Amino acid sequence: MRLCQAKGVKAIFHKWSGVSEIIQPSPMVGGHSGGVIRYATAIVEFIHNGQVTEVMPSDIIFYDSETVAKELK
């Protein structure tokens, strides 16, 4: 587990998760044929209330990264 900031709130990162969504074919003539979209999310626990939620990777800043460590000094 790593301390982080998720959507601007202090949190604990638990793990990466993969999400798959099925996209139905377009009903339009010449439209896309459908398929599967897959993307990564993070499972985090907010420190202030213990809520566990799923967030996008772009919404996370890890406190132990070199960039953040320099900014906190």
PDB file of N, CA, C and O in Angstrom:
ATOM      1  N   MET A   1       0.839  -1.175   0.000  1.00  0.00           N
ATOM      2  CA  MET A   1       0.000   0.000   0.000  1.00  0.00           C
ATOM      3  C   MET A   1       0.888   1.243   0.000  1.00  0.00           C
ATOM      4  O   MET A   1       1.946   1.270   0.628  1.00  0.00           O
ATOM      5  N   ARG A   2       0.431   2.272  -0.721  1.00  0.00           N
ATOM      6  CA  ARG A   2       1.202   3.513  -0.836  1.00  0.00           C
ATOM      7  C   ARG A   2       0.301   4.698  -0.535  1.00  0.00           C
ATOM      8  O   ARG A   2      -0.871   4.720  -0.912  1.00  0.00           O
ATOM      9  N   LEU A   3       0.871   5.689   0.154  1.00  0.00           N
ATOM     10  CA  LEU A   3       0.134   6.921   0.377  1.00  0.00           C
ATOM     11  C   LEU A   3       0.075   7.706  -0.927  1.00  0.00           C
ATOM     12  O   LEU A   3       1.047   7.770  -1.679  1.00  0.00           O
ATOM     13  N   CYS A   4      -1.082   8.298  -1.176  1.00  0.00           N
ATOM     14  CA  CYS A   4      -1.257   9.059  -2.404  1.00  0.00           C
ATOM     15  C   CYS A   4      -2.314  10.134  -2.204  1.00  0.00           C
ATOM     16  O   CYS A   4      -2.906  10.267  -1.132  1.00  0.00           O
ATOM     17  N   GLN A   5      -2.527  10.883  -3.250  1.00  0.00           N
ATOM     18  CA  GLN A   5      -3.598  11.851  -3.291  1.00  0.00           C
ATOM     19  C   GLN A   5      -4.459  11.441  -4.480  1.00  0.00           C
ATOM     20  O   GLN A   5      -3.962  11.365  -5.604  1.00  0.00           O
ATOM     21  N   ALA A   6      -5.738  11.178  -4.247  1.00  0.00           N
ATOM     22  CA  ALA A   6      -6.648  10.767  -5.313  1.00  0.00           C
ATOM     23  C   ALA A   6      -7.750  11.818  -5.424  1.00  0.00           C
ATOM     24  O   ALA A   6      -8.499  12.049  -4.474  1.00  0.00           O
ATOM     25  N   LYS A   7      -7.841  12.443  -6.579  1.00  0.00           N
ATOM     26  CA  LYS A   7      -8.809  13.520  -6.806  1.00  0.00           C
ATOM     27  C   LYS A   7      -8.648  14.621  -5.764  1.00  0.00           C
ATOM     28  O   LYS A   7      -9.634  15.208  -5.320  1.00  0.00           O
ATOM     29  N   GLY A   8      -7.407  14.900  -5.374  1.00  0.00           N
ATOM     30  CA  GLY A   8      -7.124  15.973  -4.443  1.00  0.00           C
ATOM     31  C   GLY A   8      -7.317  15.652  -2.977  1.00  0.00           C
ATOM     32  O   GLY A   8      -7.219  16.545  -2.136  1.00  0.00           O
ATOM     33  N   VAL A   9      -7.594  14.380  -2.643  1.00  0.00           N
ATOM     34  CA  VAL A   9      -7.849  13.964  -1.258  1.00  0.00           C
ATOM     35  C   VAL A   9      -6.822  12.904  -0.863  1.00  0.00           C
ATOM     36  O   VAL A   9      -6.501  12.022  -1.659  1.00  0.00           O
ATOM     37  N   LYS A  10      -6.303  12.989   0.372  1.00  0.00           N
ATOM     38  CA  LYS A  10      -5.331  11.992   0.834  1.00  0.00           C
ATOM     39  C   LYS A  10      -5.976  10.607   0.856  1.00  0.00           C
ATOM     40  O   LYS A  10      -7.110  10.430   1.302  1.00  0.00           O
ATOM     41  N   ALA A  11      -5.205   9.624   0.356  1.00  0.00           N
ATOM     42  CA  ALA A  11      -5.734   8.268   0.235  1.00  0.00           C
ATOM     43  C   ALA A  11      -4.617   7.244   0.353  1.00  0.00           C
ATOM     44  O   ALA A  11      -3.433   7.583   0.370  1.00  0.00           O
ATOM     45  N   ILE A  12      -5.025   5.982   0.432  1.00  0.00           N
ATOM     46  CA  ILE A  12      -4.103   4.852   0.415  1.00  0.00           C
ATOM     47  C   ILE A  12      -4.392   4.058  -0.849  1.00  0.00           C
ATOM     48  O   ILE A  12      -5.511   3.594  -1.068  1.00  0.00           O
ATOM     49  N   PHE A  13      -3.366   3.911  -1.675  1.00  0.00           N
ATOM     50  CA  PHE A  13      -3.488   3.115  -2.901  1.00  0.00           C
ATOM     51  C   PHE A  13      -3.395   1.647  -2.528  1.00  0.00           C
ATOM     52  O   PHE A  13      -2.488   1.247  -1.797  1.00  0.00           O
ATOM     53  N   HIS A  14      -4.342   0.826  -3.034  1.00  0.00           N
ATOM     54  CA  HIS A  14      -4.326  -0.602  -2.744  1.00  0.00           C
ATOM     55  C   HIS A  14      -3.824  -1.434  -3.925  1.00  0.00           C
ATOM     56  O   HIS A  14      -2.952  -2.284  -3.750  1.00  0.00           O
ATOM     57  N   LYS A  15      -4.366  -1.201  -5.132  1.00  0.00           N
ATOM     58  CA  LYS A  15      -3.912  -1.993  -6.282  1.00  0.00           C
ATOM     59  C   LYS A  15      -4.443  -1.412  -7.580  1.00  0.00           C
ATOM     60  O   LYS A  15      -5.346  -0.576  -7.589  1.00  0.00           O
ATOM     61  N   TRP A  16      -3.855  -1.880  -8.684  1.00  0.00           N
ATOM     62  CA  TRP A  16      -4.364  -1.563 -10.015  1.00  0.00           C
ATOM     63  C   TRP A  16      -5.421  -2.586 -10.378  1.00  0.00           C
ATOM     64  O   TRP A  16      -5.353  -3.738  -9.948  1.00  0.00           O
ATOM     65  N   SER A  17      -6.386  -2.174 -11.160  1.00  0.00           N
ATOM     66  CA  SER A  17      -7.450  -3.071 -11.589  1.00  0.00           C
ATOM     67  C   SER A  17      -7.718  -2.824 -13.072  1.00  0.00           C
ATOM     68  O   SER A  17      -7.499  -1.719 -13.570  1.00  0.00           O
ATOM     69  N   GLY A  18      -8.183  -3.836 -13.764  1.00  0.00           N
ATOM     70  CA  GLY A  18      -8.538  -3.694 -15.173  1.00  0.00           C
ATOM     71  C   GLY A  18     -10.045  -3.757 -15.353  1.00  0.00           C
ATOM     72  O   GLY A  18     -10.718  -4.581 -14.734  1.00  0.00           O
ATOM     73  N   VAL A  19     -10.572  -2.885 -16.199  1.00  0.00           N
ATOM     74  CA  VAL A  19     -12.001  -2.845 -16.472  1.00  0.00           C
ATOM     75  C   VAL A  19     -12.213  -3.102 -17.956  1.00  0.00           C
ATOM     76  O   VAL A  19     -11.515  -2.541 -18.800  1.00  0.00           O
ATOM     77  N   SER A  20     -13.171  -3.944 -18.262  1.00  0.00           N
ATOM     78  CA  SER A  20     -13.534  -4.216 -19.659  1.00  0.00           C
ATOM     79  C   SER A  20     -14.999  -3.867 -19.865  1.00  0.00           C
ATOM     80  O   SER A  20     -15.852  -4.211 -19.047  1.00  0.00           O
ATOM     81  N   GLU A  21     -15.278  -3.185 -20.956  1.00  0.00           N
ATOM     82  CA  GLU A  21     -16.660  -2.842 -21.297  1.00  0.00           C
ATOM     83  C   GLU A  21     -16.940  -3.284 -22.725  1.00  0.00           C
ATOM     84  O   GLU A  21     -16.143  -3.043 -23.632  1.00  0.00           O
ATOM     85  N   ILE A  22     -18.072  -3.927 -22.910  1.00  0.00           N
ATOM     86  CA  ILE A  22     -18.482  -4.361 -24.246  1.00  0.00           C
ATOM     87  C   ILE A  22     -19.211  -3.210 -24.928  1.00  0.00           C
ATOM     88  O   ILE A  22     -20.130  -2.623 -24.358  1.00  0.00           O
ATOM     89  N   ILE A  23     -18.799  -2.895 -26.143  1.00  0.00           N
ATOM     90  CA  ILE A  23     -19.434  -1.849 -26.939  1.00  0.00           C
ATOM     91  C   ILE A  23     -20.264  -2.533 -28.018  1.00  0.00           C
ATOM     92  O   ILE A  23     -19.743  -3.289 -28.838  1.00  0.00           O
ATOM     93  N   GLN A  24     -21.541  -2.260 -28.001  1.00  0.00           N
ATOM     94  CA  GLN A  24     -22.448  -2.874 -28.979  1.00  0.00           C
ATOM     95  C   GLN A  24     -22.193  -2.300 -30.374  1.00  0.00           C
ATOM     96  O   GLN A  24     -21.759  -1.156 -30.502  1.00  0.00           O
ATOM     97  N   PRO A  25     -22.460  -3.089 -31.418  1.00  0.00           N
ATOM     98  CA  PRO A  25     -22.300  -2.587 -32.786  1.00  0.00           C
ATOM     99  C   PRO A  25     -23.252  -1.420 -33.047  1.00  0.00           C
ATOM    100  O   PRO A  25     -24.337  -1.344 -32.471  1.00  0.00           O
ATOM    101  N   SER A  26     -22.829  -0.523 -33.918  1.00  0.00           N
ATOM    102  CA  SER A  26     -23.649   0.627 -34.290  1.00  0.00           C
ATOM    103  C   SER A  26     -24.826   0.163 -35.146  1.00  0.00           C
ATOM    104  O   SER A  26     -24.655  -0.676 -36.030  1.00  0.00           O
ATOM    105  N   PRO A  27     -26.010   0.698 -34.893  1.00  0.00           N
ATOM    106  CA  PRO A  27     -27.160   0.346 -35.735  1.00  0.00           C
ATOM    107  C   PRO A  27     -27.139   1.074 -37.081  1.00  0.00           C
ATOM    108  O   PRO A  27     -27.954   0.780 -37.955  1.00  0.00           O
ATOM    109  N   MET A  28     -26.217   2.018 -37.250  1.00  0.00           N
ATOM    110  CA  MET A  28     -26.145   2.793 -38.483  1.00  0.00           C
ATOM    111  C   MET A  28     -25.437   1.997 -39.578  1.00  0.00           C
ATOM    112  O   MET A  28     -24.505   1.242 -39.301  1.00  0.00           O
ATOM    113  N   VAL A  29     -25.876   2.167 -40.798  1.00  0.00           N
ATOM    114  CA  VAL A  29     -25.233   1.522 -41.936  1.00  0.00           C
ATOM    115  C   VAL A  29     -23.817   2.086 -42.059  1.00  0.00           C
ATOM    116  O   VAL A  29     -23.635   3.302 -42.118  1.00  0.00           O
ATOM    117  N   GLY A  30     -22.822   1.210 -42.098  1.00  0.00           N
ATOM    118  CA  GLY A  30     -21.429   1.629 -42.195  1.00  0.00           C
ATOM    119  C   GLY A  30     -20.827   2.028 -40.853  1.00  0.00           C
ATOM    120  O   GLY A  30     -19.695   2.508 -40.802  1.00  0.00           O
ATOM    121  N   GLY A  31     -21.580   1.832 -39.752  1.00  0.00           N
ATOM    122  CA  GLY A  31     -21.081   2.180 -38.422  1.00  0.00           C
ATOM    123  C   GLY A  31     -20.079   1.157 -37.917  1.00  0.00           C
ATOM    124  O   GLY A  31     -19.796   0.161 -38.583  1.00  0.00           O
ATOM    125  N   HIS A  32     -19.549   1.417 -36.732  1.00  0.00           N
ATOM    126  CA  HIS A  32     -18.536   0.515 -36.170  1.00  0.00           C
ATOM    127  C   HIS A  32     -19.158  -0.839 -35.831  1.00  0.00           C
ATOM    128  O   HIS A  32     -20.368  -0.952 -35.634  1.00  0.00           O
ATOM    129  N   SER A  33     -18.317  -1.846 -35.769  1.00  0.00           N
ATOM    130  CA  SER A  33     -18.799  -3.216 -35.573  1.00  0.00           C
ATOM    131  C   SER A  33     -18.830  -3.635 -34.105  1.00  0.00           C
ATOM    132  O   SER A  33     -19.096  -4.798 -33.802  1.00  0.00           O
ATOM    133  N   GLY A  34     -18.564  -2.716 -33.204  1.00  0.00           N
ATOM    134  CA  GLY A  34     -18.576  -3.064 -31.778  1.00  0.00           C
ATOM    135  C   GLY A  34     -17.250  -3.657 -31.360  1.00  0.00           C
ATOM    136  O   GLY A  34     -16.315  -3.753 -32.155  1.00  0.00           O
ATOM    137  N   GLY A  35     -17.183  -4.052 -30.108  1.00  0.00           N
ATOM    138  CA  GLY A  35     -15.955  -4.648 -29.604  1.00  0.00           C
ATOM    139  C   GLY A  35     -15.837  -4.480 -28.105  1.00  0.00           C
ATOM    140  O   GLY A  35     -16.841  -4.338 -27.407  1.00  0.00           O
ATOM    141  N   VAL A  36     -14.615  -4.496 -27.612  1.00  0.00           N
ATOM    142  CA  VAL A  36     -14.359  -4.397 -26.177  1.00  0.00           C
ATOM    143  C   VAL A  36     -13.368  -3.261 -25.929  1.00  0.00           C
ATOM    144  O   VAL A  36     -12.358  -3.133 -26.621  1.00  0.00           O
ATOM    145  N   ILE A  37     -13.682  -2.441 -24.926  1.00  0.00           N
ATOM    146  CA  ILE A  37     -12.757  -1.399 -24.479  1.00  0.00           C
ATOM    147  C   ILE A  37     -12.209  -1.855 -23.135  1.00  0.00           C
ATOM    148  O   ILE A  37     -12.968  -2.274 -22.261  1.00  0.00           O
ATOM    149  N   ARG A  38     -10.896  -1.775 -22.968  1.00  0.00           N
ATOM    150  CA  ARG A  38     -10.258  -2.170 -21.714  1.00  0.00           C
ATOM    151  C   ARG A  38      -9.362  -1.036 -21.239  1.00  0.00           C
ATOM    152  O   ARG A  38      -8.614  -0.449 -22.020  1.00  0.00           O
ATOM    153  N   TYR A  39      -9.449  -0.734 -19.935  1.00  0.00           N
ATOM    154  CA  TYR A  39      -8.618   0.320 -19.367  1.00  0.00           C
ATOM    155  C   TYR A  39      -8.303   0.013 -17.914  1.00  0.00           C
ATOM    156  O   TYR A  39      -8.977  -0.796 -17.275  1.00  0.00           O
ATOM    157  N   ALA A  40      -7.272   0.669 -17.400  1.00  0.00           N
ATOM    158  CA  ALA A  40      -6.824   0.453 -16.024  1.00  0.00           C
ATOM    159  C   ALA A  40      -7.460   1.478 -15.090  1.00  0.00           C
ATOM    160  O   ALA A  40      -7.701   2.622 -15.474  1.00  0.00           O
ATOM    161  N   THR A  41      -7.727   1.049 -13.864  1.00  0.00           N
ATOM    162  CA  THR A  41      -8.171   1.940 -12.799  1.00  0.00           C
ATOM    163  C   THR A  41      -7.373   1.594 -11.545  1.00  0.00           C
ATOM    164  O   THR A  41      -6.664   0.589 -11.502  1.00  0.00           O
ATOM    165  N   ALA A  42      -7.500   2.436 -10.537  1.00  0.00           N
ATOM    166  CA  ALA A  42      -6.822   2.185  -9.268  1.00  0.00           C
ATOM    167  C   ALA A  42      -7.868   2.033  -8.173  1.00  0.00           C
ATOM    168  O   ALA A  42      -8.888   2.722  -8.174  1.00  0.00           O
ATOM    169  N   ILE A  43      -7.607   1.127  -7.241  1.00  0.00           N
ATOM    170  CA  ILE A  43      -8.454   0.973  -6.065  1.00  0.00           C
ATOM    171  C   ILE A  43      -7.769   1.727  -4.930  1.00  0.00           C
ATOM    172  O   ILE A  43      -6.648   1.398  -4.544  1.00  0.00           O
ATOM    173  N   VAL A  44      -8.456   2.748  -4.397  1.00  0.00           N
ATOM    174  CA  VAL A  44      -7.892   3.553  -3.317  1.00  0.00           C
ATOM    175  C   VAL A  44      -8.877   3.632  -2.160  1.00  0.00           C
ATOM    176  O   VAL A  44     -10.082   3.441  -2.324  1.00  0.00           O
ATOM    177  N   GLU A  45      -8.324   3.921  -0.980  1.00  0.00           N
ATOM    178  CA  GLU A  45      -9.125   4.103   0.237  1.00  0.00           C
ATOM    179  C   GLU A  45      -8.872   5.515   0.752  1.00  0.00           C
ATOM    180  O   GLU A  45      -7.735   5.873   1.060  1.00  0.00           O
ATOM    181  N   PHE A  46      -9.928   6.313   0.846  1.00  0.00           N
ATOM    182  CA  PHE A  46      -9.776   7.675   1.352  1.00  0.00           C
ATOM    183  C   PHE A  46      -9.544   7.639   2.851  1.00  0.00           C
ATOM    184  O   PHE A  46     -10.268   6.968   3.587  1.00  0.00           O
ATOM    185  N   ILE A  47      -8.520   8.372   3.301  1.00  0.00           N
ATOM    186  CA  ILE A  47      -8.118   8.347   4.703  1.00  0.00           C
ATOM    187  C   ILE A  47      -9.165   8.985   5.601  1.00  0.00           C
ATOM    188  O   ILE A  47      -9.395   8.502   6.709  1.00  0.00           O
ATOM    189  N   HIS A  48      -9.801  10.055   5.153  1.00  0.00           N
ATOM    190  CA  HIS A  48     -10.714  10.798   6.026  1.00  0.00           C
ATOM    191  C   HIS A  48     -11.999  10.045   6.370  1.00  0.00           C
ATOM    192  O   HIS A  48     -12.599  10.308   7.413  1.00  0.00           O
ATOM    193  N   ASN A  49     -12.439   9.104   5.510  1.00  0.00           N
ATOM    194  CA  ASN A  49     -13.683   8.401   5.820  1.00  0.00           C
ATOM    195  C   ASN A  49     -13.640   6.889   5.577  1.00  0.00           C
ATOM    196  O   ASN A  49     -14.632   6.199   5.814  1.00  0.00           O
ATOM    197  N   GLY A  50     -12.516   6.376   5.113  1.00  0.00           N
ATOM    198  CA  GLY A  50     -12.379   4.935   4.904  1.00  0.00           C
ATOM    199  C   GLY A  50     -13.077   4.396   3.669  1.00  0.00           C
ATOM    200  O   GLY A  50     -13.086   3.185   3.451  1.00  0.00           O
ATOM    201  N   GLN A  51     -13.661   5.263   2.856  1.00  0.00           N
ATOM    202  CA  GLN A  51     -14.364   4.815   1.655  1.00  0.00           C
ATOM    203  C   GLN A  51     -13.371   4.257   0.641  1.00  0.00           C
ATOM    204  O   GLN A  51     -12.335   4.866   0.373  1.00  0.00           O
ATOM    205  N   VAL A  52     -13.692   3.106   0.087  1.00  0.00           N
ATOM    206  CA  VAL A  52     -12.879   2.485  -0.955  1.00  0.00           C
ATOM    207  C   VAL A  52     -13.561   2.751  -2.286  1.00  0.00           C
ATOM    208  O   VAL A  52     -14.760   2.519  -2.440  1.00  0.00           O
ATOM    209  N   THR A  53     -12.783   3.243  -3.247  1.00  0.00           N
ATOM    210  CA  THR A  53     -13.370   3.580  -4.541  1.00  0.00           C
ATOM    211  C   THR A  53     -12.377   3.323  -5.664  1.00  0.00           C
ATOM    212  O   THR A  53     -11.201   3.047  -5.429  1.00  0.00           O
ATOM    213  N   GLU A  54     -12.869   3.419  -6.861  1.00  0.00           N
ATOM    214  CA  GLU A  54     -12.082   3.200  -8.069  1.00  0.00           C
ATOM    215  C   GLU A  54     -11.851   4.559  -8.724  1.00  0.00           C
ATOM    216  O   GLU A  54     -12.802   5.315  -8.922  1.00  0.00           O
ATOM    217  N   VAL A  55     -10.613   4.877  -9.059  1.00  0.00           N
ATOM    218  CA  VAL A  55     -10.295   6.146  -9.714  1.00  0.00           C
ATOM    219  C   VAL A  55      -9.411   5.902 -10.921  1.00  0.00           C
ATOM    220  O   VAL A  55      -8.758   4.863 -11.029  1.00  0.00           O
ATOM    221  N   MET A  56      -9.396   6.857 -11.818  1.00  0.00           N
ATOM    222  CA  MET A  56      -8.547   6.765 -13.001  1.00  0.00           C
ATOM    223  C   MET A  56      -7.087   7.049 -12.614  1.00  0.00           C
ATOM    224  O   MET A  56      -6.840   7.845 -11.708  1.00  0.00           O
ATOM    225  N   PRO A  57      -6.131   6.421 -13.277  1.00  0.00           N
ATOM    226  CA  PRO A  57      -4.717   6.641 -12.960  1.00  0.00           C
ATOM    227  C   PRO A  57      -4.306   8.112 -13.032  1.00  0.00           C
ATOM    228  O   PRO A  57      -3.437   8.541 -12.273  1.00  0.00           O
ATOM    229  N   SER A  58      -4.901   8.872 -13.909  1.00  0.00           N
ATOM    230  CA  SER A  58      -4.537  10.290 -14.044  1.00  0.00           C
ATOM    231  C   SER A  58      -4.990  11.132 -12.849  1.00  0.00           C
ATOM    232  O   SER A  58      -4.576  12.284 -12.720  1.00  0.00           O
ATOM    233  N   ASP A  59      -5.831  10.578 -11.978  1.00  0.00           N
ATOM    234  CA  ASP A  59      -6.315  11.286 -10.792  1.00  0.00           C
ATOM    235  C   ASP A  59      -5.479  11.008  -9.551  1.00  0.00           C
ATOM    236  O   ASP A  59      -5.851  11.422  -8.453  1.00  0.00           O
ATOM    237  N   ILE A  60      -4.341  10.306  -9.707  1.00  0.00           N
ATOM    238  CA  ILE A  60      -3.529   9.909  -8.549  1.00  0.00           C
ATOM    239  C   ILE A  60      -2.160  10.577  -8.588  1.00  0.00           C
ATOM    240  O   ILE A  60      -1.524  10.676  -9.637  1.00  0.00           O
ATOM    241  N   ILE A  61      -1.724  11.033  -7.409  1.00  0.00           N
ATOM    242  CA  ILE A  61      -0.357  11.506  -7.216  1.00  0.00           C
ATOM    243  C   ILE A  61       0.197  10.722  -6.029  1.00  0.00           C
ATOM    244  O   ILE A  61      -0.358  10.777  -4.932  1.00  0.00           O
ATOM    245  N   PHE A  62       1.284   9.997  -6.247  1.00  0.00           N
ATOM    246  CA  PHE A  62       1.897   9.226  -5.166  1.00  0.00           C
ATOM    247  C   PHE A  62       2.838  10.118  -4.369  1.00  0.00           C
ATOM    248  O   PHE A  62       3.649  10.839  -4.948  1.00  0.00           O
ATOM    249  N   TYR A  63       2.735  10.073  -3.046  1.00  0.00           N
ATOM    250  CA  TYR A  63       3.572  10.905  -2.184  1.00  0.00           C
ATOM    251  C   TYR A  63       5.031  10.463  -2.165  1.00  0.00           C
ATOM    252  O   TYR A  63       5.898  11.271  -1.833  1.00  0.00           O
ATOM    253  N   ASP A  64       5.334   9.218  -2.507  1.00  0.00           N
ATOM    254  CA  ASP A  64       6.716   8.759  -2.455  1.00  0.00           C
ATOM    255  C   ASP A  64       7.457   8.940  -3.782  1.00  0.00           C
ATOM    256  O   ASP A  64       8.586   8.470  -3.924  1.00  0.00           O
ATOM    257  N   SER A  65       6.843   9.610  -4.747  1.00  0.00           N
ATOM    258  CA  SER A  65       7.540   9.848  -6.006  1.00  0.00           C
ATOM    259  C   SER A  65       8.565  10.960  -5.810  1.00  0.00           C
ATOM    260  O   SER A  65       8.401  11.798  -4.924  1.00  0.00           O
ATOM    261  N   GLU A  66       9.611  10.979  -6.616  1.00  0.00           N
ATOM    262  CA  GLU A  66      10.686  11.962  -6.481  1.00  0.00           C
ATOM    263  C   GLU A  66      10.174  13.379  -6.696  1.00  0.00           C
ATOM    264  O   GLU A  66      10.600  14.302  -6.001  1.00  0.00           O
ATOM    265  N   THR A  67       9.266  13.562  -7.647  1.00  0.00           N
ATOM    266  CA  THR A  67       8.726  14.894  -7.941  1.00  0.00           C
ATOM    267  C   THR A  67       7.993  15.463  -6.738  1.00  0.00           C
ATOM    268  O   THR A  67       8.210  16.618  -6.370  1.00  0.00           O
ATOM    269  N   VAL A  68       7.136  14.675  -6.128  1.00  0.00           N
ATOM    270  CA  VAL A  68       6.371  15.140  -4.966  1.00  0.00           C
ATOM    271  C   VAL A  68       7.288  15.366  -3.778  1.00  0.00           C
ATOM    272  O   VAL A  68       7.097  16.321  -3.025  1.00  0.00           O
ATOM    273  N   ALA A  69       8.269  14.516  -3.599  1.00  0.00           N
ATOM    274  CA  ALA A  69       9.205  14.667  -2.486  1.00  0.00           C
ATOM    275  C   ALA A  69       9.951  16.000  -2.583  1.00  0.00           C
ATOM    276  O   ALA A  69      10.175  16.657  -1.567  1.00  0.00           O
ATOM    277  N   LYS A  70      10.335  16.402  -3.789  1.00  0.00           N
ATOM    278  CA  LYS A  70      11.010  17.687  -3.975  1.00  0.00           C
ATOM    279  C   LYS A  70      10.086  18.852  -3.681  1.00  0.00           C
ATOM    280  O   LYS A  70      10.516  19.850  -3.104  1.00  0.00           O
ATOM    281  N   GLU A  71       8.804  18.739  -4.075  1.00  0.00           N
ATOM    282  CA  GLU A  71       7.838  19.813  -3.853  1.00  0.00           C
ATOM    283  C   GLU A  71       7.507  19.973  -2.365  1.00  0.00           C
ATOM    284  O   GLU A  71       7.230  21.084  -1.912  1.00  0.00           O
ATOM    285  N   LEU A  72       7.534  18.880  -1.606  1.00  0.00           N
ATOM    286  CA  LEU A  72       7.185  18.938  -0.183  1.00  0.00           C
ATOM    287  C   LEU A  72       8.306  19.488   0.676  1.00  0.00           C
ATOM    288  O   LEU A  72       8.058  19.869   1.820  1.00  0.00           O
ATOM    289  N   LYS A  73       9.542  19.545   0.166  1.00  0.00           N
ATOM    290  CA  LYS A  73      10.681  20.035   0.950  1.00  0.00           C
ATOM    291  C   LYS A  73      10.618  21.516   1.163  1.00  0.00           C
ATOM    292  O   LYS A  73      11.502  22.086   1.803  1.00  0.00           O
TER     293      LYS A  73
END
